[in-house]
Amino acid sequence: MAQPRTNLITHVSNKGFEVIEVMVHTAANIPINGQIIPNCYVTSQSKYTLESRDAVEKPNATVSIEGQFPVWNDLLFVETLEENVLNEELILLVIDEPQNKNIAEFRIPWDWLHPFYQYHLELNINIGRKAAEPLKLYVSLTRKQSYLAKKEFKYYGLEMLLNHFDNQMSQKLSIYAVARIVPNYLGYKNTFLKSSEASIIFTPIYFPSPSKTSFRRPPFSIEGYPQATLATRSSSIPVWNHNFNFISNEEKDSMFNESSDSGLVVEFYSFNKYNKTWSIKNLLGWCKIKLDKRCSKQLEDDETKSGLRTENMLVETDGSLAGQSSKNLTAEVVVRIVPDRSPRKILNSVNSTNLPVLNSYYYEDEIKKNIEPVYLQTKYLTRPPPVIPRSPEIPIQNTPRPRVVHTPINNNNNSNNSNTNPVILSSRSVPSLPIIPNDPNIYNIYNTSQIQQKETGDFLNYLKPNITDFRNVQIRDPSKVMLFQRDDFLEVPLDYRSTFLNYREPLNNDIEGWLIYYTNILNAYKSLVKKMNEDLVLYRQQIRNLELSNVQLTTRMNNFEDKKTVLIKLAEINETDKTKLNQSFLELKSRIALKTNENIVLKDQIERLQREIEKRKEGELEMRKLLLVQSSLKNELELMRQRLAKAYGLEDTVKRQEIVIEKLEQYIRRLNGSKRAESRNADIFKLKNDDYIFDL
């Protein structure tokens, strides 16, 4: 595994640019060409850099690692202009260095990545038809803009610096660190940290046609948004020096919220090799900072805006992590609130020792009352004594303070000698020390002027006179004394400055108190000189580390020149392939044009046939209606025929009846004639039935 690169992470990109940080972890299933074992490296470029060639100048390539399952564990950067984001692409190339061959290429549209969110991706691509499994590249991507937010806020997020473990482990391990802000720490601890499935899963993305939905940021859940580091070198004291930045709206809403049990969790995972799949797993331990009002009150203080560091913060574990000389491990973490919209400065490990300590509130009485501390420590803290109000000090006017010319005392009492060089005491170098003069007129007060602002005094020269005789001690008038100004030490580091501020000045007439006071001051100077020697040794060690990193970086730069030539050759090969691609593209384009014309003709035919089918459907509907009308008319016609037949039968009957009626009328007339004849002979006659029978 390659050594992780020096920490170059920044919170935002340069103005007018955007940058993507690429953490290259490992790869799998790199094909073997015959019996030659591949020796590959990964480089990240933008679409613009590959097209322009000359822009390929940055050392954004990993070292070459041999094998089918290389572990690079390196950090790369890709930068582009903000105006080109919509048309830009992130291109990751896996190149075999001995053969100068591009094995795999992954293209991701730049605007698909959500700003300031770390993606953990498993990039898959099939190489050739004979490959049994696709080539896999495991990376973590973070897109960064030149500003954290478009609007102005009170603060823009929370920054955390993870330095190292304070004590040695019992074994040498290579460890990943993962930090996240969780809205419910207790639920997260019970469901995730204490389970065997705790890990960082890498989302699979399939090339050459990835889906845009795979790059959508998931909703904020109990697991938060994890941010991972590179694995440390195998050591008993792992060192990360990694900066985390939590700036999403969901994270800012959850932290410092009393209604939620939010916390900043740092998890430690052991390095594992590829086995069918790969992920950051095997949880070793974790530590937590509770983000409540006590923590926010300390972070929002004006004196702690540069950051607060933890002290003896306990690493919780199930036994996987153990100290070499002690049972418990402690970690050093620095946190601060990000007040700037475009922060350029980040927390660094060099200045972390000078920062004040974040109070953990790990008191025994509060723990017994089930009051959760801000973070766990190895032992309980002792409550600080109550603050005693200081004695009133002499008020100091804001007008420029006068200079005092002090003539050194000699044994011949010739203080009035004009050749004696006076010692000029500045207001910044002279404390309120009782003066023991031989001459009451030894002090001359000058009028205030601009020259009085110069610092020409020296504290050590002021202490040179030997103070042996206390019989004629005179105390200076408070109105004529230049007091020791505590604000003059603001430029001194805090741990140095606090040494002097711990001692309280006695009263002006307390000679013994003044002697004790300045004895303590001298002892403080001695301890500070010792501490400065220790700091110098530490700084020299850091200089050696920086020189080593500089040598590594120069070797990387030299190797990158060779890799740059390889990229240019690949670009030339791509250009030769482009001619063939252009020819095939023109052929395909002509075919597509013919097919489009055929499709247009077919489309017209389909539309005409559809219109005919619609007409036929309409005719069919009309035919069905006519058939219904025809059937009804047929029924009516049959009924009319029946009626007509009946009418014909009635007509014959009527004709027969008319004949009968005519015969009856004839018979009646004949009968009436006979009756008239008979009536003459008789009044009554009898008519027989046979007389009424006649042929019809």
Residue pairs with C-beta under 8 A, 6 or more apart in sequence:
1 71
1 72
1 73
1 174
1 231
1 271
2 62
2 63
2 65
2 71
2 72
2 73
2 74
3 73
3 233
3 552
4 73
4 74
4 75
4 230
4 231
4 232
4 233
5 74
5 75
5 230
6 549
6 552
6 553
7 241
7 242
7 243
8 75
8 77
9 21
9 75
9 242
9 243
9 346
10 144
10 344
10 346
11 144
11 148
11 159
11 243
11 245
11 338
11 343
11 346
12 144
12 145
12 146
12 147
12 148
12 342
12 343
12 344
13 19
13 79
13 144
13 145
13 146
14 79
14 146
15 146
15 342
16 81
16 82
16 146
17 79
17 80
17 81
17 82
17 146
18 79
18 80
18 81
18 82
18 85
18 110
18 143
18 144
18 145
18 146
19 77
19 78
19 79
19 80
19 143
19 144
20 44
20 77
20 78
20 79
20 90
20 110
20 113
20 141
20 142
20 143
20 144
21 75
21 76
21 77
21 141
21 142
21 144
22 44
22 75
22 76
22 77
22 78
22 90
22 92
22 139
22 140
22 141
23 74
23 75
23 76
23 139
23 140
23 141
23 228
23 230
24 42
24 62
24 72
24 73
24 74
24 75
24 76
24 137
24 138
24 139
25 71
25 72
25 73
25 138
25 139
25 140
25 230
25 278
26 69
26 70
26 71
26 72
26 73
26 138
26 274
26 278
27 40
27 42
27 69
27 70
27 72
27 94
27 135
27 136
27 137
27 138
28 68
28 69
28 133
28 135
28 136
28 138
28 274
28 278
29 68
29 131
29 133
29 134
29 135
29 136
30 38
30 40
30 67
30 68
30 69
30 70
30 94
30 103
30 135
31 38
31 68
31 103
31 127
31 128
31 131
31 135
32 38
32 68
33 96
33 99
36 98
36 99
37 66
37 67
37 68
38 66
38 67
38 68
38 96
38 103
39 64
39 65
39 66
39 96
39 97
39 98
40 64
40 65
40 70
40 94
40 95
40 96
40 97
40 103
41 61
41 62
41 63
41 64
41 65
41 72
41 94
41 95
41 97
41 563
42 61
42 62
42 72
42 74
42 76
42 92
42 93
42 94
42 95
42 137
43 60
43 61
43 62
43 76
43 92
43 93
43 95
43 563
43 567
44 60
44 61
44 76
44 77
44 78
44 90
44 91
44 92
44 93
45 56
45 60
45 78
45 91
45 93
45 567
46 78
46 79
46 80
46 88
46 89
46 90
46 91
46 110
47 87
47 88
47 89
47 91
47 107
48 55
48 80
48 84
48 88
49 55
49 56
49 78
50 56
50 91
50 567
50 571
53 567
53 568
53 571
56 564
56 567
56 568
57 564
58 77
58 79
59 553
59 556
59 557
59 560
60 76
60 77
60 78
61 76
61 559
61 560
61 563
62 72
62 74
62 76
63 72
63 74
63 556
63 559
64 97
65 71
65 72
69 273
69 274
71 273
73 230
73 231
74 230
75 230
78 90
80 88
80 110
82 145
82 146
85 110
85 111
86 110
86 111
88 109
88 110
88 111
89 107
89 108
89 109
89 110
90 107
90 108
90 109
90 110
90 113
90 141
91 105
91 106
91 107
91 108
92 105
92 106
92 108
92 123
92 137
92 139
93 102
93 104
93 105
93 106
93 567
93 570
94 102
94 103
94 104
94 105
94 135
94 137
95 101
95 102
95 103
95 563
95 566
95 567
95 570
96 103
97 563
97 566
100 566
100 569
100 570
102 570
103 127
103 135
104 125
104 127
104 135
104 137
105 125
106 123
106 125
106 137
106 207
107 207
107 208
108 141
108 210
108 215
109 212
110 143
112 212
112 215
113 119
113 141
113 143
113 215
114 143
114 215
114 216
114 217
115 143
115 144
115 145
116 142
116 143
116 144
116 145
116 148
116 245
116 247
116 248
117 142
117 143
117 217
117 225
117 248
118 140
118 141
118 142
118 225
118 226
118 227
118 228
119 140
119 141
119 142
119 203
119 215
120 140
120 200
120 201
120 202
120 203
120 226
120 228
120 280
121 138
121 139
121 140
121 141
121 202
121 203
121 204
121 205
122 136
122 137
122 138
122 202
122 203
122 204
122 205
122 278
123 136
123 137
123 138
123 139
123 205
123 207
124 134
124 135
124 136
124 204
124 205
124 206
124 207
125 134
125 135
125 206
125 207
125 208
126 134
126 135
127 134
127 135
134 206
136 278
138 202
138 278
140 228
146 342
147 341
147 342
148 156
148 157
148 247
148 338
148 340
148 341
148 342
148 343
149 156
149 247
149 341
152 341
154 339
155 252
155 300
155 337
155 338
155 339
156 247
156 338
156 339
156 340
156 341
156 343
157 245
157 246
157 247
157 248
157 251
157 252
157 337
157 338
158 181
158 245
158 246
158 247
158 251
158 252
158 255
158 264
158 291
158 335
158 336
158 337
158 338
159 243
159 244
159 245
159 246
159 307
159 335
159 336
159 337
159 338
159 343
159 346
159 347
160 179
160 243
160 244
160 245
160 246
160 264
160 266
160 333
160 334
160 335
160 347
161 241
161 242
161 243
161 244
161 307
161 333
161 334
161 335
161 346
161 347
161 348
161 349
161 352
162 177
162 179
162 229
162 240
162 241
162 242
162 244
162 266
162 331
162 332
162 333
163 239
163 240
163 241
163 331
163 332
163 333
163 334
163 349
163 352
164 237
164 238
164 239
164 240
164 241
164 331
164 332
164 349
165 237
165 238
165 315
165 329
165 330
165 331
165 332
166 312
166 329
166 330
166 331
166 332
167 237
167 323
167 324
167 325
167 326
167 329
167 330
168 236
168 237
168 323
168 324
168 325
169 236
169 237
169 238
169 321
169 322
169 323
169 324
169 329
170 236
170 322
170 323
170 324
171 236
172 234
172 235
172 236
173 234
173 235
173 238
173 270
173 271
173 284
174 231
174 232
174 233
174 234
174 238
174 270
174 271
175 231
175 232
175 238
175 268
175 269
175 270
175 271
175 284
176 228
176 229
176 230
176 231
176 268
176 269
176 270
176 271
176 280
177 228
177 229
177 240
177 242
177 266
177 267
177 268
177 269
178 200
178 226
178 227
178 228
178 229
178 266
178 267
178 268
178 269
178 280
179 226
179 227
179 244
179 264
179 265
179 266
179 267
180 223
180 224
180 225
180 226
180 227
180 264
180 265
180 267
181 224
181 225
181 246
181 251
181 254
181 255
181 262
181 263
181 264
181 265
181 291
182 188
182 222
182 223
182 224
182 254
182 262
182 263
182 265
183 220
183 222
183 224
183 254
183 260
183 261
183 262
184 222
184 260
184 261
184 262
185 261
185 262
185 263
185 265
185 288
185 290
186 261
187 222
187 261
188 222
188 223
188 224
188 265
191 222
192 198
192 222
192 223
193 265
193 267
193 283
193 286
198 267
198 281
198 283
199 269
199 279
199 280
199 281
199 282
199 283
200 226
200 228
200 269
200 279
200 280
200 281
201 279
202 278
202 279
203 214
205 211
205 214
205 215
220 248
220 250
220 251
220 254
224 251
224 265
225 246
225 248
225 250
225 251
227 244
227 246
228 280
229 240
229 242
230 242
231 271
232 238
232 239
232 240
236 324
241 348
241 349
243 346
243 347
245 338
246 252
246 255
246 264
247 338
254 260
254 262
254 291
255 262
255 264
255 291
255 296
256 262
256 291
256 292
256 293
256 295
256 296
257 291
258 292
258 293
261 290
262 290
262 291
262 292
263 288
263 289
263 290
263 291
264 288
264 289
264 291
264 335
265 286
265 287
265 288
266 286
266 287
266 288
266 331
266 333
267 283
267 285
267 286
268 283
268 284
268 285
268 286
268 315
268 321
269 280
269 281
269 282
269 283
269 284
270 282
270 284
270 320
272 278
272 281
272 282
283 320
284 317
284 320
284 321
285 315
285 316
285 317
285 318
285 320
285 321
285 329
286 315
286 316
286 317
287 313
287 314
287 315
287 316
287 331
287 333
287 375
287 376
288 316
288 375
288 376
289 295
289 310
289 313
289 333
289 335
289 358
289 374
289 375
290 372
290 373
290 374
290 375
292 374
294 359
294 361
294 374
295 358
295 374
298 304
298 308
298 358
298 359
299 308
299 335
299 336
299 337
300 337
303 356
304 336
304 355
304 356
305 336
305 337
305 339
306 336
306 351
306 355
307 334
307 335
307 336
307 347
307 352
307 355
308 334
308 335
308 336
308 355
308 356
308 357
308 358
309 332
309 333
309 334
309 352
309 353
309 355
309 356
309 357
309 358
310 331
310 332
310 333
310 334
310 335
310 357
310 358
310 360
310 375
311 357
311 358
311 360
311 377
312 330
312 377
312 378
312 379
313 330
313 331
313 332
313 333
313 360
313 375
313 376
313 377
314 328
314 329
314 330
314 375
314 376
314 377
314 378
315 321
315 328
315 329
315 330
315 331
316 376
317 329
321 329
322 329
323 329
326 378
328 378
330 377
330 378
332 352
334 347
334 352
334 355
335 358
336 347
350 542
353 495
354 493
354 494
354 495
355 494
356 494
358 374
358 375
359 374
360 373
360 374
360 375
360 376
360 377
360 381
361 371
361 373
361 374
361 381
362 373
362 374
362 375
362 376
362 377
362 380
362 381
363 373
363 380
363 381
363 383
364 380
366 373
367 373
367 380
390 504
391 504
391 507
393 483
393 505
394 478
394 481
394 483
396 483
396 485
399 448
400 448
400 449
400 452
400 453
401 427
401 448
401 452
401 482
402 445
402 446
402 447
402 448
402 452
402 482
403 424
403 425
403 426
403 427
403 446
403 451
403 452
404 424
404 425
404 430
404 443
404 444
404 445
404 482
405 422
405 423
405 424
405 425
405 443
405 444
405 446
406 422
406 423
406 424
406 425
406 442
406 443
406 462
407 415
407 420
407 422
407 423
407 442
408 420
408 423
408 464
408 465
409 415
409 437
409 438
409 465
413 438
414 420
415 438
415 439
415 442
423 457
423 458
423 461
423 462
424 456
424 457
425 457
425 462
425 482
426 454
426 455
426 456
426 457
427 452
427 455
427 482
427 485
428 455
428 457
428 485
428 488
429 455
429 457
429 458
429 459
429 462
430 457
430 459
430 462
430 482
430 484
431 459
431 483
431 484
432 481
432 482
432 483
432 484
432 505
432 508
433 462
433 514
433 518
434 473
434 475
434 476
434 508
434 511
434 514
435 442
435 443
435 474
435 476
436 465
436 467
436 469
436 470
436 472
436 473
436 474
437 443
437 474
438 472
440 474
443 476
443 480
445 480
446 452
463 518
470 511
473 511
475 508
475 509
476 508
478 508
481 508
484 505
486 500
486 501
489 496
489 497
489 500
489 501
490 497
495 531
496 528
496 531
499 524
499 527
499 528
500 521
500 524
503 517
503 520
503 521
503 524
504 517
505 517
506 513
506 514
506 516
506 517
507 513
656 696
659 696
660 696
663 694
663 696
667 692
667 694
675 685
678 685
